Amino acid sequence: MKLLLTSGGVTNGSIRDALVELLGKPIAESRALCVPTAQWGHPMLGPTTVRRSVVGEAPFDQMTGLGWAALGVLELTALPSIGEERWVPWVRETDVLLVDGGDAAYLCHWMRQSGLSEVISSLPETVWVGVSAGSMVMTPRIGDDFVNWPSAPDDRMLGVVDFSIFPHVDHEQMPDNTMDAAESWAAGIAGPAYAIDDQTAIKVADGAVEVISEGHWKAFPAV
């Protein structure tokens, strides 16, 4: 699977160009599935924000509102009850999974419960575009500060990549997400990590990791 791990979505031309490169064709010729599941686990999100995400209403237009050839919804909490024979073909036939933010621990739980965490390893050409928690779920750990779901056993995620992500650096609505806070967080991760703002993404393809940014970011080596 090819990864485009973002903090705020496809927010600028550089990130959009990286997405098109990963797709290997224009967005207007690509099929997408939106995964809003992480929103249900976050106390500040719910039915209204999920609807806005699905229909591509601002600020969610930076994912679902990009002009896809076809756009559907893949709700992970429903998958265990309908059987893999139905939903696995939907995933295999799509070009990109647009995985929204919310609570990373909740998303990780349903990635495992649904079986999607196992299926993605067999999708070498599919692109995973994550926003915030949708990016963090692919990392080894998120740190205790980002664990909000009460049923989360710990801060461990799927570990598809070998680095962690601190999103939304210096976001105007998140005053605690400073670069200094990210540095303190990274010291507790005990592994390589990146702090990124909403104008930054991390592209992972064929084992190569590349930071795409029109904003600011910082890499933290393993402690």
LINLINVEN-V291721 format. One record per residue. PSI is psi as a letter, one per 40 degrees, with the letter a starting at -180 (NA if undefined). Layout:
[[PSI] [PSI]]
This chain:
[[i] [i] [h] [g] [h] [i] [d] [e] [a] [g] [e] [i] [d] [d] [d] [d] [d] [d] [d] [d] [d] [d] [d] [e] [i] [i] [d] [e] [e] [i] [h] [i] [h] [h] [g] [e] [d] [d] [d] [d] [e] [h] [e] [e] [i] [a] [d] [d] [d] [d] [d] [d] [d] [d] [e] [f] [i] [h] [e] [e] [e] [e] [c] [e] [f] [e] [f] [i] [d] [i] [h] [i] [h] [h] [h] [d] [d] [d] [d] [d] [e] [e] [i] [d] [d] [d] [d] [d] [d] [d] [d] [d] [e] [i] [d] [i] [h] [h] [h] [i] [a] [b] [h] [d] [d] [d] [d] [d] [d] [d] [d] [d] [d] [d] [e] [d] [d] [d] [d] [d] [e] [e] [g] [d] [e] [i] [h] [h] [h] [i] [h] [b] [d] [e] [d] [d] [d] [e] [i] [d] [i] [e] [i] [d] [d] [e] [h] [d] [h] [d] [e] [h] [d] [a] [e] [h] [a] [d] [f] [d] [i] [e] [i] [i] [h] [h] [i] [f] [h] [f] [h] [d] [e] [g] [e] [e] [g] [i] [d] [d] [d] [d] [d] [d] [d] [d] [d] [e] [d] [f] [i] [i] [i] [i] [h] [i] [a] [e] [e] [i] [i] [h] [h] [h] [h] [f] [e] [h] [h] [h] [h] [h] [h] [e] [b] [i] [i] [h] [h] [h] [i] [h] [NA]]
